[in-house]
Amino acid sequence: MVTEEEIERVSKLMKIDVDDHKEYVDKVHAMIDYFDILDSAGVESEEISMPEIPISQLREDKHVPFDQKLIEKLNNYKGSYVRAPKMS
């Protein structure tokens, strides 16, 4: 399935510092196993119905300018990057 080398490669691509790549192999395998469970749920026969709405009933799109720098409003940012919480 997923190897330690693949996790190391992805963490480098995403610029995430990961000390122990082995630690995440089991977590990734658990996520993949969960996706397999979701895939086997058998929802192909479920019908999703959505009401048809004419275009005339939709709201008008409006551009509302934002004069401030949004990145400065975020709690955890450094330069032009947003710092995400550490994975546990």
C-alpha positions in Angstrom: 0.0 0.0 0.0 1.8 3.2 1.2 5.4 3.1 2.1 7.5 5.2 4.4 9.4 6.6 1.3 6.1 7.8 -0.2 5.1 9.6 3.0 8.5 11.2 3.1 8.2 12.3 -0.5 4.7 13.8 0.0 5.8 15.6 3.2 8.6 17.2 1.3 6.3 18.2 -1.5 3.9 19.8 1.0 6.8 21.4 2.9 5.8 19.6 6.1 8.4 18.7 8.7 7.9 15.1 9.7 10.5 13.6 12.1 9.3 10.0 12.0 7.7 8.9 8.7 7.1 5.4 10.0 4.6 6.8 12.5 2.3 7.9 9.7 2.3 4.7 7.6 -0.2 3.1 10.0 -2.4 6.2 10.0 -2.4 6.4 6.2 -3.3 2.7 6.0 -6.1 3.2 8.4 -7.5 6.0 6.3 -7.3 3.9 3.1 -9.0 1.0 4.9 -11.8 3.4 5.9 -12.1 4.7 2.3 -12.5 1.0 1.2 -15.3 0.6 3.7 -17.0 3.7 2.3 -16.6 2.4 -1.3 -18.3 -0.8 -0.3 -21.3 0.9 1.3 -23.4 0.2 -1.8 -25.0 3.6 -2.4 -25.0 3.3 -6.2 -28.8 2.7 -6.1 -29.5 5.7 -4.0 -31.2 8.5 -5.9 -30.4 12.1 -5.1 -33.2 14.4 -6.0 -32.7 18.1 -6.3 -35.4 20.6 -7.2 -35.0 22.5 -10.4 -34.6 26.3 -9.9 -35.0 28.6 -12.8 -32.1 31.0 -13.3 -34.4 34.0 -12.8 -34.9 32.9 -9.2 -31.1 32.9 -8.4 -29.6 35.8 -6.6 -27.4 38.3 -8.5 -23.7 37.9 -8.1 -22.0 41.0 -6.8 -18.3 41.7 -6.4 -17.7 43.1 -2.9 -14.1 44.4 -2.6 -12.2 43.6 0.6 -9.8 46.4 1.3 -7.7 44.8 4.0 -5.1 42.0 3.7 -6.9 38.8 4.5 -3.7 36.9 5.5 -3.1 39.4 8.3 -6.5 38.6 9.8 -5.5 34.9 10.2 -4.2 33.7 13.6 -1.3 31.6 12.5 0.5 33.1 9.5 4.2 33.6 8.8 5.1 35.8 5.8 2.8 34.6 3.0 2.1 31.2 4.5 -0.6 30.0 6.9 0.6 27.6 9.6 -1.7 24.6 10.0 -2.0 22.6 13.3 0.4 19.7 13.8 -0.8 16.2 13.0 -1.0 14.0 16.0 
